[in-house]
């Protein structure tokens, strides 16, 4: 299932890597695409949206509702 998140606070490649790793801790098979200039994180995963969102926020980034 393809899910999109608006994530603020990502300012560099390290931020992208941190978000990707947080998502992959929940789902190691997840495909993650990040467009930092648009604050967009797209995830191909079967995990619930809430679990993925929580992983991102626990990493220190804000996820828009």
C-alpha positions, 0 to 999 in steps of 0.5 A, spaced: 500 500 500 502 506 498 502 512 503 504 519 503 506 523 509 507 531 509 513 531 514 516 537 516 523 538 519 527 535 514 533 539 512 539 535 509 541 528 507 542 525 514 534 527 516 532 523 510 536 517 512 534 518 519 526 518 517 528 512 512 531 508 517 525 509 522 520 506 517 525 500 516 525 499 523 517 498 522 518 494 516 524 492 513 521 491 506 518 498 505 520 502 499 521 509 501 522 515 497 523 522 500 522 529 496 525 534 501 523 540 497 516 538 498 516 535 505 513 529 502 515 522 504 512 516 500 512 509 503 510 503 500 508 498 506 503 494 508 504 497 515 498 501 518 499 508 517 499 510 524 505 505 526 509 509 520 507 516 522 509 514 529 516 512 527 517 518 524 515 522 529 519 518 534 525 520 530 523 527 531 520 530 525 513 533 525 507 529 521 501 533 518 495 530 519 
